[in-house]
């Protein structure tokens, strides 16, 4: 109680103005507090002072009302409300702890960048002036007193308001060796996330363009937009890369691209842009723009692996009972095999669809009605190859479910769709085509659960589904249903076709079962098996789809998950002779030291997709933490048919509390005669504590001994 009364008395003495009216009060706590006859207040022993968000810790604090100054003896630690820390041996400050001089002091910004100075002066409660400064974010140990990197300067000004550091006569050193000299240097402090200026450069070396340098320059265009310009210069190319981002009140827009002059062509470039905008009445507009000067540009410069470009403008709205979407799209292929036949490929596509739930016609279930329109055009005017198609559709669907007494879940479906097609430049079809697709379906699921003696939980669910449809009218061209993928998602669907043009016919039955076990040791295993058959004819799908003939191949899938560190997923299609036409397996494994992901894919030829050769590929990506600083990583893709790798990359990273270094080598093999294989070397160094790069506390260097 005595200590509390002394603290309160001193606070009142310090902050009592001449007219006797109380202003902002400070809190002072110490082991001992004395007041001499001249009015000087002295606090000694574990002194703590709190004032307007600023905290001071010291061994001795003395306040004189005559000079209105605090004389402080250290060790001293001052922490402001923004997290900036000042450490010093001695200090002379005003009573607000805002202005003054500190001797043999250090300034710590955002717990990262440290600036040690002979003297630190606080001016106008905004600027901190440091004389004879050493700045670094590296840990300095007694056995290793020289930091990995440092900036030495005769003077540094820290602007608290703008959060900028201004260096005079700055010298950048690595391992104590001077590397660069800057008469004037401006750097953002670590708390700044966006500030105009140079970013970390990247050194590259490519077998295509030689060695070069990428030097990005970031431009902050206000609080909601920015532009990054990156000159990329080598002996074989002069390239300017750019990235623009803008956030609006009701949307956003971003774009990336590049313009090049190289030894291959005089002028080349690309532009990718995306944007969205919220419109009145809950509508949303989106846009996607993709342009490139030539098919090889993206691959040669490593900007993207896209082999088809899409430009699209769309408007959509999703509400509780209805959904609307309309879009206009333009396509362009970059595949070498498709460029000679580009005019026969669809290049323009218009689509509009509206769907609404009808509660008044639900009849205990759920009824939805939809209307749609699409139009597809090809540049060619040749017969068949230049076919243009448009379609108007209307559909109504009803579904209801029940839970029967033994625990069986039953559901029924009814649906009807009418399509009107208009075709041009294809003598295989009439100009006007009309088709109707009535359908009905019933499904039974019987989930059965049990608890095993070891505490595990198992669920077995047999499933059977019966679909009946009788397509009437004209045969229509398949445009949106040419690529079929038979998997768990459509095994028990009304149709295996991905679009509207394809319609399954006859009586089909799908049977299968799923089984799951949750083990008390923490692992979960899921297995599923199923098959589809047409009882009145063929399923109607092409060779290689797994659905040819009157019955499909067996579909089996599995997933094993062990906690959040291990997962393996597999899916296969095989016939009655156990001949696999599709096999795909993905494994992900993560521990405290390494991360591993690998995928294997085998797919038999599928002529319906214009793919006459099988796919047989293995991909791998992983990283290994050699120790708390070094990390090795690699990824590759291998084509067993070609008996060679299609892409390889290895990298090595080094990271401490003050530096982030990355070295990589990559090799990409092209399947095109117009693009040569490319080998690239990359080197990047980032200094933690400069430009808002946060420190990694798990990789802090610890002093030993």
C-alpha positions as CSV (number, residue, x, y, z in Angstrom):
1,X,0.0,0.0,0.0
2,X,2.9,2.4,0.8
3,X,4.5,1.7,-2.6
4,X,1.1,2.4,-4.4
5,X,0.7,5.7,-2.5
6,X,4.2,6.8,-3.4
7,X,3.6,6.0,-7.0
8,X,0.4,8.0,-7.0
9,X,2.0,10.9,-5.3
10,X,4.9,11.1,-7.7
11,X,2.6,10.8,-10.7
12,X,0.6,13.8,-9.5
13,X,3.8,15.8,-8.8
14,X,5.2,15.1,-12.3
15,X,2.0,15.9,-14.3
16,X,0.5,18.7,-12.2
17,X,0.6,21.8,-14.3
18,X,1.3,25.2,-12.9
19,X,-2.4,26.1,-12.7
20,X,-3.1,23.0,-10.6
21,X,-5.4,21.2,-13.1
22,X,-4.8,17.5,-13.7
23,X,-3.8,16.4,-17.2
24,X,-2.8,13.0,-18.5
25,X,-1.6,10.9,-15.6
26,X,1.4,8.5,-15.8
27,X,2.0,5.4,-13.7
28,X,5.4,5.0,-12.0
29,X,6.4,2.0,-9.9
30,X,9.8,1.4,-8.3
31,X,11.5,-0.2,-5.3
32,X,12.3,3.2,-3.8
33,X,11.1,6.8,-4.5
34,X,12.5,10.0,-2.9
35,X,11.6,13.7,-3.3
36,X,14.2,16.3,-2.3
37,X,13.4,19.8,-1.1
38,X,14.0,21.2,-4.6
39,X,11.2,19.1,-6.0
40,X,13.4,16.5,-7.8
41,X,11.7,13.1,-7.8
42,X,14.1,10.1,-8.0
43,X,13.0,6.5,-8.4
44,X,15.5,3.6,-8.1
45,X,15.3,-0.1,-8.5
46,X,13.2,-1.9,-11.1
47,X,11.6,1.3,-12.3
48,X,8.6,1.1,-14.6
49,X,6.8,4.1,-16.1
50,X,3.7,3.9,-18.2
51,X,2.4,6.8,-20.2
52,X,0.0,6.9,-23.2
53,X,0.9,3.5,-24.5
54,X,4.7,3.9,-23.9
55,X,6.4,1.7,-21.3
56,X,9.8,2.5,-19.8
57,X,11.9,0.1,-17.8
58,X,15.2,1.3,-16.1
59,X,17.3,1.1,-13.0
60,X,17.0,4.7,-12.0
61,X,14.8,7.6,-13.1
62,X,15.1,11.2,-11.9
63,X,12.7,14.0,-12.8
64,X,13.3,17.7,-12.4
65,X,10.3,20.1,-12.5
66,X,12.7,22.9,-13.3
67,X,14.0,21.5,-16.6
68,X,10.9,19.2,-17.1
69,X,13.3,16.4,-18.1
70,X,13.8,12.8,-17.1
71,X,17.4,11.6,-16.5
72,X,17.5,7.8,-16.8
73,X,20.2,5.3,-16.0
74,X,20.1,1.9,-17.6
75,X,19.9,-0.7,-18.7
76,X,16.9,1.1,-20.3
77,X,14.1,-0.4,-22.4
78,X,11.4,1.7,-24.0
79,X,8.5,0.1,-25.9
80,X,5.9,2.2,-27.7
81,X,2.4,1.2,-28.6
82,X,3.5,0.3,-32.1
83,X,5.9,-2.4,-30.9
84,X,9.1,-0.4,-31.5
85,X,11.8,-1.1,-28.9
86,X,14.7,1.2,-27.8
87,X,17.5,-0.2,-25.6
88,X,20.1,2.1,-24.1
89,X,22.6,2.7,-21.3
90,X,21.7,6.3,-20.5
91,X,18.9,8.7,-21.6
92,X,17.7,12.3,-21.3
93,X,14.0,12.4,-22.2
94,X,11.1,14.8,-21.8
95,X,8.3,13.9,-19.4
96,X,6.2,12.5,-22.2
97,X,8.9,9.9,-23.0
98,X,8.6,11.1,-26.7
99,X,11.7,13.3,-27.3
100,X,15.3,13.3,-26.0
101,X,18.7,11.7,-26.4
102,X,19.8,8.1,-25.6
103,X,23.4,7.0,-25.3
104,X,24.8,3.6,-26.6
105,X,21.4,2.7,-27.8
106,X,19.7,0.1,-30.1
107,X,16.4,0.5,-32.0
108,X,14.4,-2.7,-32.7
109,X,11.7,-2.4,-35.3
110,X,8.9,-5.0,-35.5
111,X,11.1,-7.4,-33.4
112,X,13.2,-7.9,-36.6
113,X,15.6,-5.1,-37.7
114,X,18.0,-3.9,-35.1
115,X,19.9,-0.5,-35.4
116,X,22.7,0.0,-33.0
117,X,24.0,3.6,-32.6
118,X,26.3,5.6,-30.4
119,X,23.5,8.0,-29.8
120,X,19.7,8.1,-30.6
121,X,17.7,11.3,-30.5
122,X,13.9,11.5,-30.5
123,X,12.6,14.6,-32.3
124,X,9.1,16.0,-32.5
125,X,7.5,12.7,-31.4
126,X,7.9,11.5,-35.0
127,X,11.6,11.2,-36.0
128,X,14.3,9.1,-34.5
129,X,17.9,10.1,-35.4
130,X,20.7,7.6,-35.0
131,X,24.4,8.5,-35.3
132,X,27.1,6.0,-36.3
133,X,24.7,3.2,-37.0
134,X,25.0,-0.6,-37.7
135,X,21.7,-2.1,-38.9
136,X,21.0,-5.9,-39.3
137,X,18.4,-8.5,-38.5
138,X,21.0,-11.2,-37.8
139,X,21.7,-12.6,-34.4
140,X,25.1,-11.6,-33.1
141,X,26.8,-14.0,-30.8
142,X,29.9,-13.6,-28.6
143,X,31.7,-16.4,-30.5
144,X,30.6,-14.9,-33.9
145,X,30.4,-11.1,-33.4
146,X,30.2,-10.3,-37.1
147,X,26.6,-10.6,-38.5
148,X,26.0,-12.3,-41.8
149,X,24.9,-9.0,-43.3
150,X,24.8,-5.5,-42.1
151,X,24.4,-1.9,-43.2
152,X,26.7,0.7,-41.7
153,X,25.8,4.4,-42.0
154,X,27.0,7.7,-40.5
155,X,23.4,8.6,-39.8
156,X,19.9,7.1,-40.0
157,X,16.5,8.9,-39.7
158,X,13.5,6.8,-38.9
159,X,10.2,8.4,-39.7
160,X,7.5,6.9,-37.4
161,X,4.6,8.4,-39.5
162,X,5.8,7.2,-43.0
163,X,7.5,4.2,-41.5
164,X,10.7,4.7,-43.6
165,X,14.4,4.5,-42.9
166,X,16.7,7.1,-44.5
167,X,20.4,6.2,-44.5
168,X,23.3,8.5,-45.1
169,X,26.7,7.2,-46.4
170,X,25.4,3.6,-46.2
171,X,27.7,0.7,-46.7
172,X,26.3,-2.8,-47.2
173,X,28.5,-5.6,-45.9
174,X,28.4,-9.4,-46.1
175,X,30.4,-11.2,-43.4
176,X,32.1,-7.9,-42.6
177,X,33.3,-7.3,-46.2
178,X,32.0,-4.1,-47.9
179,X,30.0,-5.0,-51.0
180,X,28.1,-1.8,-52.0
181,X,28.1,1.8,-51.1
182,X,25.1,4.2,-51.2
183,X,25.4,7.9,-50.5
184,X,21.7,8.0,-49.8
185,X,19.5,5.0,-49.2
186,X,15.8,4.7,-48.3
187,X,14.2,1.5,-47.0
188,X,10.8,0.7,-45.5
189,X,10.8,-0.5,-41.9
190,X,9.7,-4.1,-41.3
191,X,6.1,-3.1,-40.4
192,X,5.5,-1.8,-44.0
193,X,3.7,-4.2,-46.3
194,X,3.4,-1.9,-49.3
195,X,5.9,0.8,-50.2
196,X,7.2,2.1,-53.6
197,X,10.7,0.9,-54.3
198,X,13.0,-1.8,-55.5
199,X,12.3,-5.4,-54.5
200,X,14.7,-8.3,-54.2
201,X,16.5,-9.0,-57.5
202,X,16.6,-12.5,-59.0
203,X,19.6,-13.9,-61.0
204,X,18.6,-16.3,-63.8
205,X,20.5,-18.4,-66.3
206,X,18.7,-20.1,-69.2
207,X,20.0,-22.3,-72.1
208,X,17.5,-20.4,-74.3
209,X,18.4,-16.8,-73.2
210,X,21.6,-17.0,-71.3
211,X,22.4,-15.4,-67.9
212,X,20.5,-12.3,-66.8
213,X,18.9,-10.3,-64.0
214,X,15.3,-9.6,-63.0
215,X,15.0,-6.4,-61.0
216,X,11.4,-5.8,-59.8
217,X,10.2,-2.3,-58.9
218,X,7.1,-2.0,-56.9
219,X,4.8,1.1,-57.2
220,X,2.1,1.7,-54.6
221,X,-0.8,3.5,-56.4
222,X,-2.6,4.5,-53.3
223,X,-4.1,2.2,-50.7
224,X,-6.0,0.0,-53.2
225,X,-3.8,-0.4,-56.3
226,X,-0.2,-1.3,-57.1
227,X,2.0,-1.9,-60.1
228,X,5.2,-4.0,-60.3
229,X,7.5,-3.5,-63.2
230,X,10.3,-6.1,-63.7
231,X,13.0,-5.6,-66.3
232,X,14.5,-8.9,-67.4
233,X,17.8,-8.4,-69.2
234,X,20.1,-10.9,-70.8
235,X,22.3,-11.0,-73.9
236,X,19.4,-12.6,-75.9
237,X,16.3,-10.8,-74.6
238,X,15.1,-7.4,-73.3
239,X,11.9,-8.1,-71.5
240,X,9.7,-5.9,-69.3
241,X,7.3,-7.9,-67.0
242,X,4.5,-6.3,-65.2
243,X,1.8,-7.0,-62.6
244,X,-1.1,-4.7,-61.9
245,X,-3.6,-5.1,-59.0
246,X,-6.6,-2.9,-58.2
247,X,-9.3,-3.3,-55.5
248,X,-12.5,-1.4,-56.0
249,X,-15.4,-0.9,-53.6
250,X,-17.5,-3.4,-55.6
251,X,-14.9,-5.6,-57.3
252,X,-11.2,-6.1,-58.2
253,X,-9.0,-6.4,-61.2
254,X,-5.5,-8.0,-61.7
255,X,-3.3,-8.4,-64.7
256,X,0.1,-9.9,-65.5
257,X,2.1,-9.8,-68.7
258,X,5.3,-9.1,-70.4
259,X,6.8,-7.5,-73.6
260,X,9.9,-8.9,-75.1
261,X,12.4,-8.2,-77.8
262,X,14.7,-11.2,-78.3
263,X,16.7,-13.2,-80.8
264,X,13.7,-15.3,-81.7
265,X,11.3,-12.6,-82.8
266,X,11.5,-8.8,-82.7
267,X,8.4,-8.3,-80.6
268,X,6.6,-10.8,-78.4
269,X,4.4,-10.7,-75.3
270,X,1.5,-11.9,-73.4
271,X,-1.3,-10.5,-71.2
272,X,-3.5,-12.4,-68.6
273,X,-6.1,-10.4,-66.8
274,X,-9.0,-11.3,-64.4
275,X,-11.6,-9.1,-62.8
276,X,-14.9,-9.1,-61.0
277,X,-17.6,-6.5,-60.2
278,X,-20.7,-6.6,-58.0
279,X,-23.7,-5.3,-59.8
280,X,-27.1,-4.2,-58.5
281,X,-29.7,-6.8,-57.6
282,X,-27.0,-9.3,-56.4
283,X,-25.6,-9.8,-59.9
284,X,-21.8,-10.4,-60.3
285,X,-19.8,-9.7,-63.5
286,X,-16.5,-11.5,-64.1
287,X,-14.0,-11.2,-67.0
288,X,-11.0,-13.2,-68.1
289,X,-8.6,-12.0,-70.7
290,X,-5.7,-14.1,-72.2
291,X,-3.5,-13.1,-75.1
292,X,-0.1,-14.3,-76.3
293,X,1.9,-13.3,-79.4
294,X,2.9,-16.8,-80.4
295,X,2.3,-20.4,-79.2
296,X,5.9,-20.9,-77.9
297,X,6.2,-17.7,-75.9
298,X,4.7,-18.8,-72.6
299,X,6.7,-22.0,-72.5
300,X,10.1,-20.5,-73.5
301,X,9.9,-17.8,-70.8
302,X,8.3,-20.2,-68.2
303,X,5.3,-17.9,-67.6
304,X,2.6,-20.6,-67.9
305,X,2.0,-24.2,-69.1
306,X,-1.4,-23.3,-70.7
307,X,-1.9,-24.9,-74.1
308,X,-5.3,-23.2,-74.6
309,X,-6.4,-19.6,-74.0
310,X,-9.8,-18.5,-72.9
311,X,-11.3,-15.0,-73.0
312,X,-14.6,-14.7,-71.3
313,X,-17.1,-12.2,-69.9
314,X,-19.9,-13.6,-67.6
315,X,-22.7,-12.3,-65.5
316,X,-24.2,-14.5,-62.8
317,X,-26.5,-14.4,-59.8
318,X,-27.2,-17.1,-57.1
319,X,-30.1,-16.7,-54.7
320,X,-32.0,-18.9,-52.4
321,X,-34.3,-20.3,-55.0
322,X,-32.8,-19.4,-58.4
323,X,-29.6,-19.3,-60.3
324,X,-28.6,-17.4,-63.4
325,X,-25.5,-17.3,-65.5
326,X,-24.7,-15.9,-69.0
327,X,-21.3,-15.8,-70.7
328,X,-19.5,-15.1,-73.9
329,X,-16.2,-17.0,-74.5
330,X,-13.5,-17.1,-77.1
331,X,-11.0,-19.9,-77.3
332,X,-7.5,-20.2,-78.9
333,X,-5.3,-23.3,-79.0
334,X,-1.5,-23.3,-78.5
335,X,-1.1,-27.0,-79.2
336,X,1.2,-27.7,-82.1
337,X,-1.0,-30.6,-83.2
338,X,-4.1,-28.4,-83.3
339,X,-2.7,-25.3,-84.9
340,X,-3.0,-26.6,-88.5
341,X,-6.7,-27.4,-87.8
342,X,-7.4,-24.3,-85.7
343,X,-10.2,-23.2,-88.0
344,X,-12.1,-26.5,-87.4
345,X,-12.1,-26.0,-83.6
346,X,-14.7,-24.0,-81.7
347,X,-13.5,-20.5,-81.1
348,X,-16.7,-18.7,-79.9
349,X,-19.2,-19.9,-77.4
350,X,-22.3,-18.1,-76.0
351,X,-24.2,-19.6,-73.1
352,X,-27.1,-18.5,-70.9
353,X,-28.9,-20.6,-68.2
354,X,-31.6,-19.9,-65.6
355,X,-32.7,-22.3,-63.0
356,X,-35.5,-21.8,-60.3
357,X,-37.0,-23.9,-57.6
358,X,-40.8,-24.3,-57.6
359,X,-42.0,-24.8,-54.1
360,X,-45.7,-24.8,-55.1
361,X,-45.0,-27.9,-57.3
362,X,-42.8,-29.8,-54.8
363,X,-45.3,-32.5,-53.9
364,X,-43.3,-33.3,-50.8
365,X,-40.0,-33.2,-52.6
366,X,-38.1,-30.6,-54.6
367,X,-39.0,-29.4,-58.1
368,X,-36.7,-27.2,-60.3
369,X,-37.3,-25.8,-63.7
370,X,-34.6,-24.5,-66.0
371,X,-34.1,-22.9,-69.4
372,X,-30.9,-22.5,-71.3
373,X,-29.3,-21.3,-74.6
374,X,-26.0,-21.9,-76.2
375,X,-24.3,-21.1,-79.5
376,X,-21.0,-22.4,-80.8
377,X,-19.2,-21.3,-83.9
378,X,-16.1,-22.4,-85.8
379,X,-14.1,-20.2,-88.1
380,X,-14.1,-22.7,-91.0
381,X,-16.8,-22.6,-93.6
382,X,-16.1,-26.2,-94.7
383,X,-18.8,-28.9,-94.5
384,X,-18.7,-31.0,-91.3
385,X,-15.4,-29.5,-90.0
386,X,-16.9,-26.0,-89.9
387,X,-20.1,-27.0,-88.1
388,X,-21.9,-24.3,-86.1
389,X,-24.5,-25.2,-83.6
390,X,-27.0,-23.4,-81.4
391,X,-29.5,-24.9,-78.9
392,X,-32.5,-23.8,-76.8
393,X,-33.4,-26.1,-73.9
394,X,-36.1,-26.3,-71.3
395,X,-36.3,-28.8,-68.4
396,X,-38.2,-29.7,-65.3
397,X,-37.0,-32.1,-62.6
398,X,-38.5,-33.5,-59.4
399,X,-36.9,-35.4,-56.6
400,X,-38.1,-36.8,-53.3
401,X,-36.5,-39.0,-50.6
402,X,-37.8,-41.3,-47.8
403,X,-36.2,-43.2,-44.9
404,X,-37.8,-46.6,-44.7
405,X,-38.2,-48.7,-41.5
406,X,-35.1,-50.9,-41.8
407,X,-32.9,-47.8,-42.2
408,X,-33.0,-47.9,-46.0
409,X,-32.8,-44.5,-47.7
410,X,-35.0,-44.4,-50.8
411,X,-35.3,-41.6,-53.4
412,X,-37.2,-41.2,-56.7
413,X,-36.7,-38.8,-59.6
414,X,-38.7,-37.6,-62.5
415,X,-37.5,-35.3,-65.3
416,X,-38.3,-34.0,-68.7
417,X,-36.1,-32.0,-71.1
418,X,-36.9,-30.6,-74.6
419,X,-34.1,-29.3,-76.9
420,X,-34.3,-27.4,-80.2
421,X,-31.0,-27.3,-82.2
422,X,-30.0,-25.3,-85.2
423,X,-27.0,-26.6,-87.2
424,X,-25.1,-25.1,-90.1
425,X,-22.3,-26.3,-92.4
426,X,-22.9,-30.0,-91.6
427,X,-24.8,-32.1,-94.2
428,X,-24.9,-35.0,-91.7
429,X,-27.6,-33.1,-89.7
430,X,-30.8,-31.3,-90.6
431,X,-30.8,-27.5,-90.1
432,X,-33.4,-27.8,-87.3
433,X,-33.4,-30.7,-84.8
434,X,-35.9,-31.4,-82.1
435,X,-35.3,-33.8,-79.2
436,X,-37.1,-34.8,-76.0
437,X,-35.6,-36.6,-73.0
438,X,-38.1,-37.9,-70.4
439,X,-36.6,-39.9,-67.6
440,X,-37.3,-41.6,-64.2
441,X,-35.1,-43.0,-61.6
442,X,-35.2,-44.8,-58.2
443,X,-32.4,-45.3,-55.8
444,X,-31.9,-47.4,-52.6
445,X,-29.1,-47.0,-50.1
446,X,-28.8,-49.0,-46.9
447,X,-26.1,-47.7,-44.6
448,X,-25.2,-50.2,-41.8
449,X,-22.9,-49.3,-39.0
450,X,-21.2,-51.3,-36.3
451,X,-18.7,-50.7,-33.4
452,X,-15.8,-53.2,-33.3
453,X,-14.3,-54.6,-30.1
454,X,-11.1,-52.5,-30.5
455,X,-13.2,-49.3,-30.6
456,X,-13.3,-48.8,-34.3
457,X,-16.4,-47.6,-36.2
458,X,-17.3,-49.2,-39.6
459,X,-20.0,-48.2,-42.1
460,X,-21.1,-50.4,-45.0
461,X,-23.5,-48.9,-47.6
462,X,-24.8,-51.0,-50.5
463,X,-26.3,-48.9,-53.3
464,X,-28.5,-49.7,-56.3
465,X,-29.9,-47.2,-58.7
466,X,-32.3,-47.7,-61.6
467,X,-32.6,-45.1,-64.5
468,X,-35.1,-45.2,-67.3
469,X,-35.2,-42.8,-70.2
470,X,-36.6,-42.9,-73.7
471,X,-35.0,-40.2,-75.9
472,X,-37.3,-39.1,-78.8
473,X,-36.8,-37.0,-81.8
474,X,-33.7,-36.3,-83.9
475,X,-30.1,-37.3,-83.3
476,X,-28.1,-34.2,-82.3
477,X,-24.4,-33.4,-82.6
478,X,-22.2,-34.0,-79.5
479,X,-20.3,-30.8,-78.8
480,X,-20.2,-30.4,-75.0
481,X,-20.2,-34.2,-74.2
482,X,-17.2,-35.5,-76.1
483,X,-14.8,-36.0,-73.2
484,X,-16.1,-38.6,-70.7
485,X,-14.6,-39.4,-67.4
486,X,-16.1,-42.3,-65.5
487,X,-15.5,-41.9,-61.7
488,X,-17.1,-41.9,-58.3
489,X,-18.8,-38.6,-58.9
490,X,-21.1,-39.9,-61.7
491,X,-21.3,-43.6,-60.9
492,X,-24.8,-43.0,-59.4
493,X,-25.8,-40.0,-61.5
494,X,-28.6,-39.7,-64.0
495,X,-26.1,-39.4,-66.8
496,X,-22.3,-40.0,-67.3
497,X,-22.2,-37.2,-69.9
498,X,-20.6,-34.0,-68.7
499,X,-22.9,-31.7,-70.8
500,X,-26.4,-31.5,-72.2
501,X,-25.8,-32.8,-75.8
502,X,-25.3,-36.3,-74.6
503,X,-28.3,-38.3,-73.3
504,X,-28.2,-41.9,-72.1
505,X,-31.1,-44.0,-73.3
506,X,-32.8,-47.2,-72.2
507,X,-32.9,-49.0,-68.8
508,X,-29.7,-48.7,-66.8
509,X,-28.8,-50.1,-63.4
510,X,-25.9,-49.0,-61.3
511,X,-24.8,-51.2,-58.4
512,X,-22.1,-50.7,-55.9
513,X,-21.1,-50.4,-52.3
514,X,-18.9,-48.2,-50.1
515,X,-17.2,-49.2,-46.8
516,X,-15.5,-47.0,-44.3
517,X,-13.5,-47.7,-41.1
518,X,-12.5,-45.2,-38.5
519,X,-9.8,-46.8,-36.4
520,X,-9.1,-45.7,-32.8
521,X,-5.4,-45.4,-33.8
522,X,-6.3,-42.4,-35.9
523,X,-6.5,-43.7,-39.4
524,X,-9.5,-43.7,-41.8
525,X,-10.0,-46.1,-44.7
526,X,-12.6,-45.6,-47.4
527,X,-13.3,-48.1,-50.2
528,X,-15.9,-48.0,-53.0
529,X,-16.8,-50.4,-55.8
530,X,-19.4,-50.1,-58.5
531,X,-20.5,-50.8,-62.1
532,X,-23.2,-49.6,-64.6
533,X,-25.1,-51.8,-67.1
534,X,-27.7,-51.1,-69.7
535,X,-30.4,-53.7,-69.7
536,X,-31.9,-52.8,-73.1
537,X,-28.8,-52.1,-75.2
538,X,-25.4,-50.4,-75.3
539,X,-24.5,-47.6,-72.9
540,X,-23.5,-45.6,-76.0
541,X,-20.0,-44.4,-75.0
542,X,-16.9,-44.7,-77.1
543,X,-13.9,-47.0,-76.8
544,X,-11.5,-46.3,-74.0
545,X,-14.1,-44.5,-71.8
546,X,-14.6,-47.5,-69.6
547,X,-18.3,-47.4,-70.6
548,X,-18.3,-49.1,-74.0
549,X,-20.7,-52.0,-74.6
550,X,-23.7,-52.8,-72.5
551,X,-21.9,-52.8,-69.2
552,X,-19.1,-50.6,-67.8
553,X,-15.9,-51.7,-66.4
554,X,-15.5,-52.0,-62.7
555,X,-14.7,-48.8,-60.9
556,X,-12.8,-49.2,-57.6
557,X,-11.5,-46.4,-55.5
558,X,-9.9,-46.1,-52.1
559,X,-8.6,-43.5,-49.7
560,X,-6.4,-44.0,-46.6
561,X,-5.9,-41.1,-44.3
562,X,-3.6,-41.2,-41.2
563,X,-4.2,-38.0,-39.2
564,X,-3.3,-34.9,-41.1
565,X,0.1,-36.2,-42.2
566,X,-0.5,-39.1,-44.6
567,X,-3.0,-39.7,-47.3
568,X,-3.2,-42.0,-50.3
569,X,-6.0,-41.9,-52.9
570,X,-6.4,-44.4,-55.7
571,X,-8.9,-44.9,-58.5
572,X,-8.9,-47.6,-61.2
573,X,-11.0,-49.1,-64.0
574,X,-10.7,-52.7,-65.0
575,X,-12.7,-55.3,-66.9
576,X,-13.7,-58.8,-66.0
577,X,-10.3,-60.1,-67.0
578,X,-8.6,-57.7,-64.6
579,X,-7.2,-55.7,-67.5
580,X,-6.7,-52.1,-66.3
581,X,-7.7,-49.2,-68.6
582,X,-7.2,-46.5,-66.0
583,X,-5.2,-46.3,-62.9
584,X,-4.4,-43.2,-60.9
585,X,-2.8,-43.0,-57.5
586,X,-1.9,-39.9,-55.4
587,X,0.2,-40.1,-52.2
588,X,0.9,-37.2,-49.8
589,X,3.1,-37.6,-46.8
590,X,4.2,-34.9,-44.4
591,X,6.4,-35.0,-41.2
592,X,8.3,-32.4,-39.2
593,X,11.3,-32.9,-41.6
594,X,10.0,-33.6,-45.0
595,X,7.0,-33.2,-47.4
596,X,6.3,-35.6,-50.2
597,X,3.7,-35.8,-52.9
598,X,3.7,-38.2,-55.8
599,X,1.2,-39.2,-58.5
600,X,1.0,-42.1,-61.0
601,X,-1.4,-42.1,-64.0
602,X,-2.0,-44.7,-66.6
603,X,-4.8,-44.4,-69.1
604,X,-5.5,-46.6,-72.2
605,X,-6.0,-44.9,-75.6
606,X,-9.3,-43.2,-76.0
607,X,-10.1,-42.6,-79.7
608,X,-13.3,-40.7,-78.8
609,X,-11.1,-38.0,-77.3
610,X,-8.8,-38.1,-80.4
611,X,-6.1,-39.7,-78.1
612,X,-4.7,-42.8,-79.9
613,X,-1.8,-43.4,-77.5
614,X,-1.8,-44.3,-73.8
615,X,-0.8,-42.1,-71.0
616,X,1.8,-43.4,-68.6
617,X,3.2,-40.8,-66.3
618,X,4.7,-40.4,-62.9
619,X,5.1,-37.1,-61.1
620,X,6.9,-36.2,-57.9
621,X,7.3,-33.2,-55.7
622,X,8.9,-33.0,-52.3
623,X,11.0,-31.1,-49.8
624,X,13.4,-32.1,-47.0
625,X,14.6,-30.0,-44.1
626,X,18.3,-31.0,-43.8
627,X,18.5,-29.0,-40.6
628,X,16.9,-25.9,-39.2
629,X,18.5,-23.7,-41.9
630,X,18.9,-25.8,-45.1
631,X,16.0,-27.2,-47.1
632,X,16.2,-29.3,-50.3
633,X,13.3,-29.6,-52.7
634,X,12.6,-31.3,-56.0
635,X,9.9,-32.1,-58.5
636,X,9.7,-34.0,-61.8
637,X,7.4,-35.6,-64.3
638,X,8.4,-38.7,-66.2
639,X,6.8,-40.1,-69.3
640,X,7.2,-43.8,-69.5
641,X,6.0,-43.9,-73.1
642,X,8.7,-41.5,-74.2
643,X,11.1,-43.1,-71.7
644,X,12.3,-39.7,-70.5
645,X,11.5,-36.9,-68.1
646,X,9.3,-34.1,-69.3
647,X,10.1,-31.7,-66.5
648,X,12.7,-31.7,-63.7
649,X,13.6,-29.2,-61.0
650,X,15.8,-29.3,-58.0
651,X,16.3,-26.5,-55.5
652,X,18.2,-25.7,-52.3
653,X,17.1,-23.1,-49.7
654,X,18.9,-21.5,-46.8
655,X,17.0,-19.5,-44.3
656,X,17.9,-17.9,-41.0
657,X,16.4,-15.1,-38.9
658,X,18.0,-12.5,-41.3
659,X,18.4,-14.1,-44.8
660,X,16.4,-16.2,-47.2
661,X,18.4,-17.7,-50.0
662,X,17.1,-20.0,-52.8
663,X,19.0,-21.7,-55.6
664,X,17.2,-23.8,-58.3
665,X,17.9,-25.7,-61.5
666,X,15.1,-26.8,-63.8
667,X,14.8,-28.6,-67.1
668,X,11.7,-28.6,-69.3
669,X,11.4,-30.9,-72.3
670,X,9.1,-29.9,-75.1
671,X,7.0,-32.1,-77.3
672,X,6.9,-29.5,-80.0
673,X,9.3,-29.1,-83.0
674,X,8.9,-25.3,-82.6
675,X,10.1,-25.2,-79.0
676,X,13.4,-26.5,-77.8
677,X,14.1,-28.0,-74.4
678,X,15.1,-25.4,-71.8
679,X,17.4,-25.4,-68.8
680,X,17.1,-22.6,-66.3
681,X,19.1,-21.6,-63.2
682,X,17.6,-19.4,-60.6
683,X,19.2,-17.5,-57.6
684,X,17.4,-15.3,-55.2
685,X,18.4,-13.7,-51.9
686,X,16.0,-11.9,-49.5
687,X,17.0,-10.0,-46.4
688,X,14.6,-10.5,-43.6
689,X,13.6,-7.3,-41.8
690,X,13.6,-5.2,-45.0
691,X,10.4,-4.6,-46.9
692,X,8.0,-6.3,-44.6
693,X,9.4,-9.9,-44.9
694,X,8.5,-11.5,-41.6
695,X,11.0,-13.5,-39.6
696,X,10.7,-17.2,-39.0
697,X,10.9,-17.8,-35.3
698,X,11.5,-21.5,-35.9
699,X,14.8,-20.8,-37.7
700,X,16.3,-18.3,-35.2
701,X,20.0,-18.8,-34.7
702,X,20.8,-19.5,-31.1
703,X,24.1,-18.4,-29.5
704,X,25.9,-21.3,-27.9
705,X,28.6,-21.4,-25.2
